[in-house]
Amino acid sequence: MQLSRPAGTAMLRSVQMTEYAGRDGLSDMQELVQRTWSPASRLHLGDVAWERSVNARRSADSWRTAVWRDGDDVVAWAWLAQPSHLLMTVDPDRPELAATVVEWFQTTADGPKLAVGVLETEKHLLTALESAGFRRDDDAPYFTHHWISLDALTEPVVPEGFTLRHVRQDEVAKRGAVHRAAWSDLGPSNVTDEDMAEVMSTWPYRPELDWVVENEAGEFVASALIWLDEQHQVGLVEPVGCAPAYRRRGLGAAVNLAALHALREAGGTKAVVCPRGDDGYPQARALYQSFGFRPGSRTLHLLLG
Ligand SMILES: CC(C)(COP(=O)(O)OP(=O)(O)OC[C@H]1O[C@@H](n2cnc3c(N)ncnc32)[C@H](O)[C@@H]1OP(=O)(O)O)[C@@H](O)C(=O)NCCC(=O)NCCS
């Protein structure tokens, strides 16, 4: 369902806002993320694809998305990824729209406390949030972008009895199972086979960039999915996991390296991954740093209320 209206202030007369009450809007969101992407952006095409896909089972009335267009261009979007948690992208060349997006968040969200995460480099978003009274929560967990250039990758190696390969499009159930196994001691994971089918049919998913380690029984025991933004030749690694019974044997590193080699063959020149940067969960960044990823910008978390 859609509702379009002018964006609200005289300055923004040419900008039209469309609200989506269901899942629609992903292609608009990805269009803006790709058009404005730079290493200073928090979100990559793949983040939006993954997050929307694994939320696909939500009831229609629990989706809240707004997209702002100026003529043919998407210039901002906002999505309540949770009832009081905002994800957004605003064209850095249209910083004045950030205040409009934050105002939409304040009037649409549910709950006494509103939360939002941005990358520390997204100054236009930080300015609008701080002007609206949001304050930094420096005790909250945060995420640090990690980068690797694909020109000097080491070769992936797995112990005897294990095989590295990419998944096939029809292996949804096995792919869902290895994801749930990897997160079983943390969550458990809410990702169902239906969610995984959605992930695997959402652009720009490609099975040849979705790698697994298979054991002798033919089960998948570790996995790494990469999303390629062809326009910028950048791959996002999301998600990665290894089943608890198989950890610390080099499988997590091997499956990532295999996926990164495939990314290079597909035209990627660098990759980004966004593990926790705080010391509450250091193992993921330890994994990525063990084979060459290096830390870049971090997220900042802001609260209102
Ligand atoms: C993080 C994870 C994928 C690691 O998988 P893994 O197969 O155990 O990793 P590897 O055996 O390839 O580890 C390679 C290196 O990474 C680092 N590392 C991996 N796990 C670590 C841990 N728990 N603590 C510290 N360092 C760790 C080490 O340097 C390790 O080399 P070493 O074993 O020779 O010391 C796995 O623990 C997991 O699935 N966790 C839950 C899901 C998750 O956190 N995913 C990543 C989210 S961004």
The ligand as an SDF file (V2000), in Angstrom:
LIG
                    3D

 48 50  0  0  0  0  0  0  0  0999 V2000
   33.3220  -16.2520   14.2030 C   0  0  0  0  0  0  0  0  0  0  0  0
   33.2710  -17.6900   13.6280 C   0  0  0  0  0  0  0  0  0  0  0  0
   32.6730  -17.6440   12.2280 C   0  0  0  0  0  0  0  0  0  0  0  0
   34.7140  -18.2310   13.5600 C   0  0  0  0  0  0  0  0  0  0  0  0
   34.7020  -19.4630   12.8570 O   0  0  0  0  0  0  0  0  0  0  0  0
   35.8770  -20.5330   13.0320 P   0  0  0  0  0  0  0  0  0  0  0  0
   35.7080  -21.5710   11.9790 O   0  0  0  0  0  0  0  0  0  0  0  0
   35.9600  -20.9880   14.4300 O   0  0  0  0  0  0  0  0  0  0  0  0
   37.1590  -19.6430   12.7200 O   0  0  0  0  0  0  0  0  0  0  0  0
   38.6200  -20.1860   12.3140 P   0  0  0  0  0  0  0  0  0  0  0  0
   38.8820  -21.5110   12.9640 O   0  0  0  0  0  0  0  0  0  0  0  0
   38.7720  -20.1180   10.8440 O   0  0  0  0  0  0  0  0  0  0  0  0
   39.5380  -19.0780   12.9990 O   0  0  0  0  0  0  0  0  0  0  0  0
   40.5700  -18.4080   12.2840 C   0  0  0  0  0  0  0  0  0  0  0  0
   41.1970  -17.3950   13.2360 C   0  0  0  0  0  0  0  0  0  0  0  0
   40.2100  -16.4290   13.6570 O   0  0  0  0  0  0  0  0  0  0  0  0
   40.4370  -16.0650   15.0310 C   0  0  0  0  0  0  0  0  0  0  0  0
   39.3440  -16.5790   15.8640 N   0  0  0  0  0  0  0  0  0  0  0  0
   38.3060  -17.3510   15.4750 C   0  0  0  0  0  0  0  0  0  0  0  0
   37.4580  -17.5850   16.5100 N   0  0  0  0  0  0  0  0  0  0  0  0
   38.0040  -16.9420   17.5760 C   0  0  0  0  0  0  0  0  0  0  0  0
   37.6040  -16.8260   18.9500 C   0  0  0  0  0  0  0  0  0  0  0  0
   36.4840  -17.4220   19.4320 N   0  0  0  0  0  0  0  0  0  0  0  0
   38.3800  -16.0950   19.7790 N   0  0  0  0  0  0  0  0  0  0  0  0
   39.5010  -15.4930   19.3240 C   0  0  0  0  0  0  0  0  0  0  0  0
   39.9540  -15.6020   18.0370 N   0  0  0  0  0  0  0  0  0  0  0  0
   39.1960  -16.3040   17.1790 C   0  0  0  0  0  0  0  0  0  0  0  0
   41.7380  -16.7690   15.4150 C   0  0  0  0  0  0  0  0  0  0  0  0
   42.8150  -15.8950   15.0580 O   0  0  0  0  0  0  0  0  0  0  0  0
   41.7000  -17.9850   14.5260 C   0  0  0  0  0  0  0  0  0  0  0  0
   42.9680  -18.5640   14.3160 O   0  0  0  0  0  0  0  0  0  0  0  0
   43.5300  -19.6290   15.3980 P   0  0  0  0  0  0  0  0  0  0  0  0
   42.4350  -20.6330   15.6610 O   0  0  0  0  0  0  0  0  0  0  0  0
   44.7210  -20.2220   14.7070 O   0  0  0  0  0  0  0  0  0  0  0  0
   43.8580  -18.8500   16.6420 O   0  0  0  0  0  0  0  0  0  0  0  0
   32.4400  -18.6290   14.5480 C   0  0  0  0  0  0  0  0  0  0  0  0
   32.8760  -18.4880   15.8780 O   0  0  0  0  0  0  0  0  0  0  0  0
   30.9400  -18.3470   14.4960 C   0  0  0  0  0  0  0  0  0  0  0  0
   30.2370  -18.8450   13.6330 O   0  0  0  0  0  0  0  0  0  0  0  0
   30.4360  -17.5450   15.4410 N   0  0  0  0  0  0  0  0  0  0  0  0
   28.9900  -17.2250   15.4760 C   0  0  0  0  0  0  0  0  0  0  0  0
   28.5520  -16.3930   14.3040 C   0  0  0  0  0  0  0  0  0  0  0  0
   29.3980  -15.1290   14.1140 C   0  0  0  0  0  0  0  0  0  0  0  0
   29.8540  -14.4970   15.0590 O   0  0  0  0  0  0  0  0  0  0  0  0
   29.6210  -14.7640   12.8460 N   0  0  0  0  0  0  0  0  0  0  0  0
   30.3730  -13.5940   12.4730 C   0  0  0  0  0  0  0  0  0  0  0  0
   29.5170  -12.3720   12.6110 C   0  0  0  0  0  0  0  0  0  0  0  0
   30.1690  -10.9340   11.8090 S   0  0  0  0  0  0  0  0  0  0  0  0
  1  2  1  0
  2  3  1  0
  2  4  1  0
  2 36  1  0
  4  5  1  0
  5  6  1  0
  6  7  2  0
  6  8  1  0
  6  9  1  0
  9 10  1  0
 10 11  2  0
 10 12  1  0
 10 13  1  0
 13 14  1  0
 14 15  1  0
 15 16  1  0
 15 30  1  0
 16 17  1  0
 17 18  1  0
 17 28  1  0
 18 19  1  0
 18 27  1  0
 19 20  2  0
 20 21  1  0
 21 22  1  0
 21 27  2  0
 22 23  1  0
 22 24  2  0
 24 25  1  0
 25 26  2  0
 26 27  1  0
 28 29  1  0
 28 30  1  0
 30 31  1  0
 31 32  1  0
 32 33  2  0
 32 34  1  0
 32 35  1  0
 36 37  1  0
 36 38  1  0
 38 39  2  0
 38 40  1  0
 40 41  1  0
 41 42  1  0
 42 43  1  0
 43 44  2  0
 43 45  1  0
 45 46  1  0
 46 47  1  0
 47 48  1  0
M  END
$$$$
